[in-house]
Amino acid sequence: MIWCLAAAIAVIIILSVKIYLLKKSVREIVDGFSDKLQKDTNTVIDISSRDKDMLFLADSINKQLKLLRKEHLQYHQGNTELKTAITNISHDIRTPLTAIYGYLDMLQQTDDPEKHKKYIAIMKERAELMKQLTEELFRYSVIVSEESEMQTESVNVVQVLEDSIMGYFAALNEKGIVPEVQLTEEAVIRELNKEYLARIFSNLLNNALKYSDGDLLIKLSAEGVITFTNTANDLSAVEVEQLFDRFYTVEAAHHSTGLGLSIARTLVERMGGTITAEYTDSKLTIRIVL
């Protein structure tokens, strides 16, 4: 009888200690959770208990905190990026708009037909620039918000690339760029979205128009590796890393929202491919693997 009573007391004591330790662990988790939410820290919630269930709870909360910190950082970066983008876009659009207003005033102050013709041509050029900027921004907003399932078909990558190059050939020649094209003679067939692929090539060619110092080498291998290489002096490693970031523009690039390469990356990744940039010996190479 005495033995049973002693055993019962021992069990009660053990349970009491366990309950105390569990309550202590709960308080540690609550205090730690509150502290981690208020502070910008990468430390984790630590508890004194070695109880496996409490350790599992603390570990689960730490994982959720890690995700929360990541999302908070992305939100903060996105907010900063958006503010910068709005400033850049406003400046890029305001510049040609200001020029149009200026030439309108000059147009009203002269009766010279030659000056009229000159000023109208300049205003038309500035208006076209504004159109390109707004269309680029619109295309990006449509692409990133698109939620419908991507439609794919069997696409001959060689043919789409050839068509894209031909579409830009006159613009490239006008800038003094004669592209060297090395395409595989074999058909490169992939299950892709043809419209996406054409947009990717268009954006890369447009990028070459902005940044190339006069040369452009385009290659497509039988394995589906596509490279665009051109001389681009004075790019830094940081600038190359940021080429695919939304709204990023190299200082030498004028009148651009910086969305072209970001759109290209979004579309390439949506089709399951990869796109990277390398910069060696003043040569910028953008590589796509499909």
Buried (B, 14 or more C-beta within 10 A) or exposed (E): EEEEEEEEEEEEEEEEEEEEBBEBBBEBBEEBBEEBEEEEEEEBBEBEBEBEEBEEBBEEBBEEBEEEBEEEEEEEEEEEBEEBBEEBBEEBBEBBBEBBEBBEEBBEEEEEEEBEEBBEEBBEEBBEBBEBBEEBBEBBEEBEEEEEEEEBEEBBBBBBBBEBBEEBBEEBEEEEBEBEBEBBEEEBEBEBBBEBBBBBBBBBBBBBBBBBBEBBBBBBBEEBBBBBBBBBEEBEEEBBEBBBBBBBBBEEEEBBBBBBBBBBBBBBEBBEBEBBBEBEEEBBBBBBBB
